[in-house]
């Protein structure tokens, strides 16, 4: 079992390394791509809840030791195919962060679990780590429709604000985009406590959006507000010629706590 791996394809836009402590999730997001992967897991099982992958912590420790000997100290993201702060017992998430920290790695948690993540705030280091949240809307009714069991939007915003106030690098995944005006509104509302926005489109679901118009609106908004952002590959065809769109943005504070 390999616990730490190098993300490929679209996942590679998010982190140099990743790990998934659990199988399944339980947030039951209607747009989730994981149950759509043939032969991986059925939607019914995936939505039933997260369970620890067999032998995960031992495998993580071995991978961390092996990579540490090779001088690898990149940031490891939790998680792509599950949520580190799902509705069940997430004690393995904390153990995983401690293992990564003790072997010289940075880490980042990407979650829709909101303030459930605050339990582990004491482990995060401004100069190494990051806290990220996926946001698709600001309305509770829409959230309950698309992300049935995930933390509601305001709870996720509370978590981002708390991590930011503690000096931790924060970023937001604006993907999938369910409504262009809503995604613009998220940037407008949260940019004072979000250090980076990663903007993508909607895949696997039928959303009628003019993606070129949306991309240009995002660029205008981020430029006007002076916020860092990355336009993901699916939208890069709409970028103005020569537009500076770096993927490799440090997801930590290089000089300690942010101003």
N, C-alpha and C positions, 0 to 999 in steps of 0.2 A: 504493500500500500504506500502510495506517495501522498504525503500530507501537504507539502509545499510544492507548488508548480508555477510554471510561467504561463500566464493567460495568453490565449491565441485569439486572432481575429478581432472582433469588436471589443471583447473583454480586455484585450491588450491596451486599449486606450485609457483604461482606468488605473492600472497598477502594474509594476514590473513583476511582482510575485503575488500569489494568492493562496488561500487555504479555506476549506469548507468543513467545519467541524460536524455538521449535521446533514442528514438526509431528510428532505421534506422541509416544510416551513410552517404552514398553518395560518398565514395571513390571508390566504385564499384570494390573491389578486387576480382578477379576471384576465388581465393582459400578460401574466407571467409566462415567460418563454420556456422555463425549465420543463414543465410537463409536456411541452410540444416536441421535445427532443425524442425521436423514436428509440424505444427500447430502454430509456433511462428510468422513468417512473411515471405511473399513471397520475392523472390530476386528482383522482379521489384519494390516493395514498399521500400524494404531496400535500394536499390541503388538510389532511387529517392532523398534521402536526409534525414537528421536527423531532428526530431521534438521533442520538449520537452515533456517528459512524463507528463500526466495530474497530477497536484497537487504535482509535484516532490519536489519543494523547501520546501513546508510545511511539507511533509513527511520526508525529510532529516533533517530538524530542529528538529522535534519530535524524530526521531531515535537518533540523536546526543545528545539531552538532556537526553533521557532515558539511553543511554549507558554511558554517562558521569557520571550520578548518580551511576552507577555500577562500576565506576573506570576504564572503558575501554578507552584506549588512543592509540590503535594500528594505524598503517598506513593504510589508506583507498586508494584503487586503483581506478582510473578512466581511462579506463573503459574496460569491457570485451565484451559487445555486441554492442558497438558503439564507436565513437572516440570523446574525449573531445574537440578536435580542428579540427572538420570537416569543410567543406567549407562554412557553413551557419553562422548564428548568434550564437556565443558561449558565450554570456554574462552570461548564466546560469552556465557555467563551473566556471567562476570567482566567482559568488555568492556562488556556492557549496564549493569551496576551502575556502572562507572566513568563511562560517558556520562551516566547519570542523576545521579550525584553531581556531576559537573562542570557540569551545567546547573541545579543548585540544587534538585533533587528529593530527597525522601526515598524509600526503597524498603523493600520487605518481600519476603522469599522464603518461599513456602509449598511444602513439600517432604515427600516420603517418602524422601528420599535420605540422611537421617541425617548421619553424620559426613563424608560427601563434601562437605558445605557448609563445613566448617572451613577449607578452602583460602582462602575469601574473608572469613574473620572480620575480617581487617585493614581491610576496606573499610567495615564497619558502624560507625555512629556512635550512641551512646546517645541523643542528643537528636533524632535524625531517623529512625532505621531500626528494623526489627523482623525477627525470625526466627521462623517459624511451622512447625509440623509437624502433619500429619494423623495421628490415632491412632484406631484402631478396636479394638485389643486389646493385651494384654500377653503373650500366649502365642505362641511361635514357630510351633507347628503350625498354629494358626488363621491366623496371618499368612501363612504359606506357602500356605494354601488360598485365601485371599481376595486377597492382594497378592503374587503369586507371586515377583516379582523386586525388590520394594521392600526397603529396609533393614529389618532385623528390629527389633522394638519397642525392645529395650534400646539398640541403636545410635542410634535416634532420640532416646531419652531422654538418652543421652550428649551428643548435639549440643545439645539444649535446655539441659542443665546447663552446658555449656561456654560457650554464648552468654550465659546468665544471669550466670555468674561474671565475664564480661567486661563486664558492665553493659548488655547489649543487651536491649531489650524482647522478651519471648517470649510467644507465644500458641499455643494448640492448637485445632485444628478437630476437634471430636468429631462427625464426620459422615463416612460413615453410621454410625449406631448399630446395631451388629450384636447387641448383648446389653446390656440395661440395667444389670445388675450390673457388667459389665466397664467400662462407661463411668463409672459411679460410682467404681469402683476406680481408674481412671486419674486422676480428679480427686483422690482421696484420696492417691494416691502422688506426684503431680507438683506439687501446688499450691505447694510451697515454692520452686520454680524456674520456674513458669509464671505470667505476669502477667495472663493473660486466657484464658478458655475460651469458644469459640463452639460452641453446642450445637444440633445439628439431628437429623433423623430418618433413616430409610432410604428412599430413593426408588428406583424401578425394580427393586427386588428384594423378594422375599416374606419379610419378617421379621415374625414374630408377636409384637408388643410392645404392651402397654397404654400408649399414648403419654401419656395424661393422668397415669397413675401415675408414669411415668418423668419427666415434666416436673416434677412436684411433688417427686419424690425428688432431682432435680438441684438444684432451688431450695433444698431443705432442706440438702443437702450444701454447696453454695456459701455459703449464709448462715452455717452453722455454722463453716465454715473461714475465712470472711471473704475469699473470693476474688472477683475481678471476673469477670463472665460476661455473655453475651448469648444469649438464647433466640431462635433463628431463626424466621422467619415461619411455617414449617410447624408449629411447636409453640406459637405464641403464643395460639392459641384456648384453650389449657389454663392460661394464666396466671391467678392470682388477680386479682380486680378491683382495679385501681389499682396493680398491681405495676410497680415502676420497672425498666424494661428498655431502657436507652439503647443505641442502635445506634452512635452517633458517639462511640466511645471512642478517645482518642488512643493510637495504637499506637507510642509512643516514650516515653522518660523525659524529662519536662519539666525536671528538675533534675539531669541527668547520671546517673551510675551509681546504680542502685537500691540501697536499703539491704539 
